[in-house]
Amino acid sequence: MLKTLILFAHPRLEKSRINRKLLEVIPKDLPVTLHDLYEKYPDFNIDVEAEKRLLLEHDVFIFHHPFYWYSCPPLLKQWIDLVLELGWAYGPGGTQLSGKYVFNAITTGGPQEAYTHEGRHQYTITELLAPFIQTANLCKMIYLTPFSVHGTHRLTDAEVEEQANRYAGMLRKTVNGDFNI
């Protein structure tokens, strides 16, 4: 089984019905670690060495966050900037993450069709996640297909439950090395 680390970043989790539900369904019987960055670092004072140790203990990393302005919340960006250091994560001698898997799990307010070339945002989710993909490439990690939940503000309770079940199923597959999500 692949040890999976969810790097969760949501500055207003109390307002997010879908993200609260997704966190609730993380299977407790699997090697999945939930690491809530806003809970751990409310002052943005990231313990870089502790974060590096955490990365070394896991095989798969999931950047789980709401899709804010075509990117991630500021604490996750700061985490990436500080933890993925030259000489450790990339560049000369930077091989610590080589061969590990990474992908995004995002939630969007906009509907799925908004994230097409013909849609409101004019780009696909994969195209908009290019900085994450290139970060993975630079660190010699393997970037996997993102997990997305769209139109979160309009989801019914039944649809929230369906998306939560899809997330839990994706995590079960991921720890077993099945990345077809």
N, C-alpha and C positions, 0 to 999 in steps of 0.2 A: 504494500500500500504506500502511496505517495503522501508524505506529510504536507499538508496544505495550510498556508497562512493567508488569512483574510485581513488585508490592510484596509480597515474601514475608516472612512473619513466623511462625516456629515456634521456640519456645525449646528444644525437645528433638527436633530433627530426627533425631538418631541413633536415636531410638526409634520413628520413624514410617516404616514400610515403604512406605505408600502415598505419602506426600509425597516421599520420596526418589525413588521411581519416577516420579512426575509431573514432578519437576524434570529427571530424566534424559532425558525425551522431548521437551523443549522444542526445537522445530526450529531448527537452527543456521543454516539458509539463509533465515531470515525476519528482519524487523526487530523482533525481540523482545528486550528487555533484562530479564534477571533481576537484581533488586536485593534481596539478602538482608539484611533490616534487622538481624537478630541477629548476622550476621557483620560487618556494617559498623559497628554501634553496640553492641557488647557491654556498654559502660558507660552506655548510654541517652543519651549526649551527642550529640544529633542536630545535624548541621550544616544548619540551616534554609535558608540561602541556597543551598547546594549542592543540596538536595532540591527547592527551587523551580525551579532551573535544569533539573534532570532532568525535572520535570513539564512544563516549557515545551517540551522537546525531543520530547515524545510526544503522541500523539493519543488513546490508550486506556490506562486504568489498571486493573489487576486487583489487588484486595486478596485475595491468596492466603494462607489461614491455616486452622489447625484451628478448629473452632467451639467455643470454650471458654466454658462457662457462658453460652451464648446470645449470645456476643459474640466479640471477637478477643483475642489475647494482648496483654499490657500495652504492649509496645513499639510495636505498630501503633497503639494508642489514643493513646499519647503523640505519635507521629508526626503523626497527624491533628490533635491539639490544637495542636501547635506549628507545623506547616508550613502548614496551611490558615488563614492569618491574615486577620483583619478588614482590609479595605482592599486586600488582595491577591487572596484567593480568594472573598471575599463582602463584602457591605455596600457602602457608598459607595466607588466606585473599584475594588472587588474583582471584576474581570472576567477575570482571567488564565486561568481554567479554563473559562470559558463555552463551551459547545458541545462540550467534550471528552466522551468516553465513559468510563464506569466501571462495574465490577461486581465482585462477590465470587466467588472460587473457594474453596469450603470443603470440609473433610472432617469427618465426624461419626462418632462411635462408634456412635450409635444408628441403627437401620434407618430407611429412608425412611418407613414407615408410622407411626413414632413422631412424625413432624412433620406431623400432620394435626389437625384439630379434635377428632377422636375418639381420637387417639393419646395416648401417654404425655405428650408435651410440650404438647398442646392448641393449638398454633399451627403454622402453616406456616413453612417456611424464609423465605419472602418477608416474612411478618409479623414474624418475629424479627429480620430484617435491616433493619427500619424506620429505626433510627438512621443506617445507611449510606445508605439511600435518601433520607432527609431531608437528610443532609449533601450529597449530590449535588445535590438540588434547591436548597439554599441557595447552592451554588457555581455554579448554573446549568449543571451538567453533565447529561448524559443517562445515567440509570441503566438498565442492561441486565439481563436475566434472569440470575440467579446460576448458576454451575456448581457442582454438588454431588456429592460421593461419600459415600454413606452406609454405615453398618455396617462401617467400615474394619477393625475388629478380627477380623471373621469372614470376610473375603474370602480366597478361595483364591488361589494364585499365578496361576492363569488369569484370575480376576476382577480381580486387581490389574493384570495386563497389559491386559485389556480396558478398564479405567478409564483407564489411561495412554494407550492409543490414542485413546480418546474425548477426553482432554485435548489431546493433540497435534492432533487433528482440529479441535477447537474453536479452538485458537490459529491454525491455518491459515485457518479461516473468518474469524476476527476481523480479522486483518491485511488481509484482502480486503474488509472492510466487510460481511460476512455475519454478522449478530448473532443468527441463528436457531439457538440452541444447545440 
